[in-house]
Amino acid sequence: MRRFLQHNSAARRTHLAQVAAAILFAAAEAAAQDKQPGSAKLAAPGAPGQPAQQQKTQVTRRIIVSIPDHKLALLEDGRVVKIYSVAVGADVSPSPTGALTIIHRVTSPTYYRPGVVIPPGKSNPVGTRWIGLSEKGYGIHGTNQPSSIGRNASHGCIRMRNSDVEDLFARVRVGDAVEIYPERTAETAALFGGAAQPRVVTADVAAVASPAGNQN
């Protein structure tokens, strides 16, 4: 009888040892799998507990320019981020109007026109930044004539103070919408003050642009 009990007790110890070994092996397997590349699972966007930096959302940006107000507003998802003073096209070289987009961004641009090349620097007519628009040859840029801001003074481009265009440049991206209005609308009146103007249909006036290169 004692022998039977001893044998039974040894068998139970062996069985328990086998169970414990199996549990440890399974735990080791799970830990090894967790360390494999690509095994980490991220929560779906917006899921509870997901880190804020993983919840990427698309921001809709609009640049709105009012020619009569000499103002530019940057909006994100319908919210006004900032309003800047600008210079717009002179009467003989009006700014393009309508719905445009940003097609490229250039830091420290070189100014070109037929027979003239001006490298980056204090004498550069387009200042320290160039935000190119989908209307060929036109852009939003800085200036070496800050006293022109607030006037109809450019060759059609939207001029900004260098510090302002650098600030705007950092906030916008290629593909952002740009809307240039030749007269006040209900939206521009709400943004910049004043009253909306009744719409008057007039003959189109072609912008005077250099044959090639940047307008300013």
BAVOPA-819669 format. One record per residue (C-alpha): residue in one letter; x, y, z. Coordinates in steps of 0.001 Angstrom, whole numbers, padded with zeros to 6 digits, always signed. Example, Ala and Ser with C-alpha at 12.3 -4.5 7.8 and 13.67 -1.06 7.14 Angstrom:
A+012300-004500+007800
S+013670-001060+007140
//
This chain:
M+000000+000000+000000
R+002797+002405+000903
R+004504+001547-002359
F+001341+002316-004304
L+000944+005692-002572
Q+004584+006575-003239
H+004217+005598-006903
N+000974+007578-007199
S+002551+010649-005568
A+005556+010493-007927
A+003248+010223-010928
R+001291+013290-009831
R+004526+015247-009383
T+005643+014221-012854
H+002284+015260-014337
L+002367+018640-012587
A+005933+019214-013793
Q+004844+018450-017374
V+001915+020882-017116
A+004170+023634-015719
A+006714+023049-018489
A+003976+023282-021108
I+002743+026590-019641
L+006258+028042-019583
F+006862+026958-023193
A+003623+028606-024328
A+004521+031831-022538
A+007974+031837-024125
E+006434+031272-027572
A+004043+034221-027085
A+006858+036500-025936
A+008974+035549-028954
Q+006112+036292-031333
D+005579+039719-029768
K+009185+040574-030580
Q+008903+039650-034269
P+009039+042639-036702
G+005597+043772-037776
S+003808+041892-035036
A+002717+045053-033214
K-000924+045899-033730
L-002033+049543-033784
A-005493+050572-032784
A-007762+051734-035586
P-007807+055526-036094
G-009822+057156-033391
A-009899+054048-031216
P-009886+054609-027441
G-006405+054653-026019
Q-004670+055383-029313
P-001799+057912-028994
A-002731+061366-030288
Q+000145+061409-032790
Q-001322+058356-034546
Q-004715+059998-035061
K-003914+061857-038283
T-006671+063964-039785
Q-006830+065779-043103
V-006936+069561-042692
T-008729+071578-045377
R-006906+074867-045973
R-008143+077860-047988
I-006362+081104-048773
I-008804+083917-049494
V-007570+087169-051034
S-009769+090256-051339
I-008372+092684-053897
P-010385+095719-052717
D-009444+095050-049080
H-005757+094283-049788
K-006082+091413-047337
L-005317+087688-047303
A-006920+085229-044889
L-005776+081695-044129
L-008553+079326-043052
E-008266+075777-041739
D-011449+073690-041693
G-013442+076930-041935
R-011643+078555-038995
V-009654+081763-039500
V-006023+081119-038603
K-004519+084477-039582
I-005157+087597-041666
Y-002360+089433-043470
S-002098+092729-045361
V-000986+092386-048991
A-000314+094326-052165
V-002188+093279-055301
G-001869+093946-059026
A-001669+097504-060295
D-004421+098775-062590
V-002300+098038-065675
S-001324+094570-064421
P-004226+093195-062369
S-004027+090066-060265
P-005667+086917-061625
T-008982+086115-059975
G-010975+082989-059313
A-010192+079572-057852
L-006515+078600-057969
T-004258+076172-056128
I-000723+076155-054756
I+001514+074185-057123
H+004958+074714-055577
R+006819+076407-052728
V+010329+077883-053006
T+012598+079116-050232
S+015013+081947-051146
P+013790+082199-054758
T+015735+083619-057677
Y+013900+086316-059672
Y+013786+085943-063453
R+012525+088133-066248
P+013831+088557-069796
G+017433+089712-069553
V+017357+089946-065749
V+018309+087402-063094
I+018373+088513-059446
P+019673+085981-056904
P+018274+085648-053373
G+019030+088648-051197
K+017814+092066-050115
S+017383+093340-053676
N+015248+090395-054785
P+011783+091691-055838
V+010016+088494-054693
G+011588+088487-051252
T+012400+085392-049249
R+009587+083015-050233
W+007657+082125-053389
I+004315+080276-053265
G+003561+079436-056884
L-000048+079390-058096
S-001780+077379-060796
E-002084+080562-062900
K+001268+080382-064714
G+003785+083030-063679
Y+001829+084232-060644
G+002378+083604-056988
I+002223+084832-053426
H+005627+086140-052377
G+007655+088540-050289
T+008995+091877-051450
N+011911+094279-051280
Q+009376+097141-051239
P+007415+096717-047996
S+005946+100214-048414
S+003843+098851-051311
I+001818+096612-048998
G-001811+097725-048865
R-001761+099131-052402
N-002421+098110-056023
A+001246+097973-056893
S+002396+094571-058191
H+002623+093062-061670
G-000258+090780-060684
C+001190+088685-057882
I+000102+088881-054262
R+002881+090619-052332
M+003455+090218-048611
R+005986+091477-046126
N+008835+088982-045917
S+008067+088103-042307
D+004402+087504-043214
V+005099+085358-046262
E+007551+083261-044242
D+004817+082682-041663
L+002252+081782-044341
F+004757+079577-046204
A+005243+077421-043104
R+001486+076906-042733
V+000464+075929-046275
R+001127+073000-048599
V+001004+072188-052304
G-002601+071545-053314
D-004142+074067-050919
A-006927+076197-052410
V-006403+079891-053194
E-009388+082115-053988
I-008828+085656-055262
Y-011851+087975-055351
P-011958+091172-057423
E-014775+092587-055298
R-016199+092152-051827
T-018459+089180-051222
A-020491+088240-048186
E-017619+086006-047050
T-014838+088561-047527
A-016983+091228-045835
A-017358+088883-042868
L-013599+088197-042840
F-012229+091677-043429
G-015108+094024-042567
G-017069+096354-044790
A-020097+095544-046912
A-020430+093105-049771
Q-020538+094700-053215
P-023330+093931-055683
R-021981+091791-058496
V-021435+093721-061727
V-020603+091915-064952
T-017786+093675-066822
A-015530+092796-069702
D-012518+090698-068761
V-009208+092504-068618
A-006210+090365-069532
A-003409+090392-066964
V-000204+091967-068224
A+002430+089319-067657
S+006051+089114-068646
P+006690+086588-071429
A+008456+084342-068962
G+009407+084109-065340
N+007985+085347-062077
Q+005542+088193-061833
N+005796+090501-058844
//
